[in-house]
Amino acid sequence: MMLSYLVVERNSGNEGNLHMPLTTRQSVYDVAQLGSSPESGARTEMSNLLLFRLYQCANMLHKTGTRAVESEGLTTQRWAVLGALSRPESDHGMAVGDLARYLKVSRQSLAGVVSRLESDELVVGAPDPTDGRSRRLRLTDTGRQRWHERALPLIHDYYAQATAGLSIDDMAHALHYLIRLLDNMTDLDGAETRKDDNED
């Protein structure tokens, strides 16, 4: 059976596909002709289209999100750190390792972002009283004021533009599937980490 109600633009270049060139405008559901088993070409093609669109969205989020907050000297990475530290459960600070796990980034990539925020006096780090080898990060008074009074209004305006045309139900469904993808990728990351540990 072929379904053909979701159409995307496809061109003769590599855009829209991670591993093969595309040809013409066609429905992404036309690939259902290839088969229906989990091992079929249809599932592989749909996975490719889905994950490539996710890749594009991530890139555009960084590009357009940074543009939305650059007047405050922020990028999407700095925005993510400030947002995490602004939550009520982070009032007493957040360990660097916990922050890295929460944001799904490495400690190495987080270090540069935190260093810049500390230089701007938006974030401060102090030794963790329960673990002297670790630091706890928290917003400074300046950082909290900058976040709530200046950054958040820009971010909320960006949210409105980025989700234009999507209903609350649309976003709830998208969130459900994104969480499923995130869980799967987190499991993959954990498996690789355990493998590396065992090899060491």
N, C-alpha and C positions, 0 to 999 in steps of 0.2 A: 504494500500500500504506500502511496506517495502523498505526503501532505505538502502544501505549497502556499502557506499564508503568511510566512515571515520572510520578507525579502530584504536582502542587503546588497549594497553596491560591491561589485567585484571587478577588478581591472586586470590588465595584462601584466602588471608588476607583481611584487611579492607582498604588497599590503594586504592584510586580512588573513594571512596564512603564515605559519611559522616554518613550514618545511616544504612547500611546493608552490609554484606560481599559479595564479588564478587567471581565469579567462574572461567570463562574461557575467552580466547581471543575472543572478539566479536565486532561487529560494534555498535557504540553508536546510530546509526540510526535504529538498529533492534527494539528499543523500540517503534518505530512508530506503531508497530503491536498492541500496548496496547490501542490505541485510538487517536483521534485528537482534542477533545474538550479541552478548557483551564483547565478543572477540571480533565482531564484524568491522568492516571498513566504515560503516555508518557511524558507529560509536566513536571511532578514532577521529573521523572528520568533524563530528559535532564537538568532541572534546577540544580539538584544535581550534575551531572557531570560537568556542566559549572562552578558552584560556587566552587566546590572542586578544579578544575584545577586553578581557580583564586586564591584560598587560597594557593595552592602549589606554584604558581608563586610568590605570595607576600613573602612567606617564602624564596624562592630561591633568590629573588631580594635582600632581607635583607642579606642573607648569602653570596652570591657571589658579591653583590655590595659593602658590607663592606670590603670584601677581596681585592677588586680592589683599594680601597682608604685608606686602613689601614696604608700604609706607610706614609701618611700625618696626621695620628692620627685622622682619621675620621671614622664615621659609616654612614649608609644610613640616619639615623635621622639627624646627624649633617650636612651631605651633603644637605639634603632637606632644612634645615634652611638657610645655607649659600647660596644655590641657590635662595631661595625666596628673601633674602635680597640683592642679587647681581643684581636684575632686576632694570632697569632705574627708574621705578615708586617707588622704595624703597630707592632712593638716600637720601631722607630726613628722613628715618627711617620708621618703621612699628610698629604699636601698637601691644602689645602682643596678645590681643584678636583677632585682625585681622589676625595675623600670624597663630594662632591656627585654625581659621576658614578656612584659605587658605589651610593649610596642612591637614585639616580634623582630627585633634587630639585634645585632651583635654588640657586645660591650665596646668593641673597638670603634665601630661606626658611631655609637652613642657618645663616645668620649669627646669627639670634636665638637659636637652640637652643644653638649653641656659646658664645655670650656668657653665657648662663645657667649652662652647665656650668663655664665658667671662673670665674664669680662664686662658684660653689659649690666651687671648687678641686678639681673632679673631672677637668678637662681643662686642659692648658696649651698655649699656642701659642708658637712661636719662628720667627724667619726661616729660610726654606729655604736651606741653605748652597749649593745649586746654582742657586737663583733668588731673588735678594733681594727680588723683587716679591711673592713668595708666602710663606705661612706653613705650617709643618708642625704638626699637632696630635698630641698623644699623651696617654695617661692619666697622671695624677699617681699617686703611690703610694697616696694616699687614694682616688682614683678606681678604681684596680685592685682595692684591697681591698673597697671598697663593691660593685663589680660582682661579684666572685667569691664573696664571703662573704654578701652580703645580697640583692643583686638577682637573681642567677641562680637561687637556690632558689625564689623567687617566680615567676620566668619559667617554670621547668620545671614547676611546679605548674599554671600557667596553660596551658601546652602540653597537659598531660594532660587537662585539662578541655575545652579547645577541640577536641581531636581525638578525644574519647570516641566509641567505636563505629566508628572507622576502623582498619582493619588496616594493617600496614606496606605491603602491596601496594596498598591503596586510596590511601595517601598518595603512594606512588611514581608511580602513574598520574596522580593529580591534579597532582603536581609536574611531570611531563612536559608536560602540556597548559598549565599555567601558564607554564612557560618558553617554550613556543611563542607564547603570547599576549604575553608580555613582549618577546620578540624582535621580533614584529610592531609593537608599540607603540614600541619603541626605534627601529625603522626609520622609522616615521612621524615621530617627534620629530626624528630626524636630517635627514629631508627638509625639515621645516619650518625647522629651523635654517639649513640651506644656502640655502633660499629667502630667508629674512630677510637673510642675509649678502650674497646677490647683489643684493637690493633696496637695501641700504645702499651 
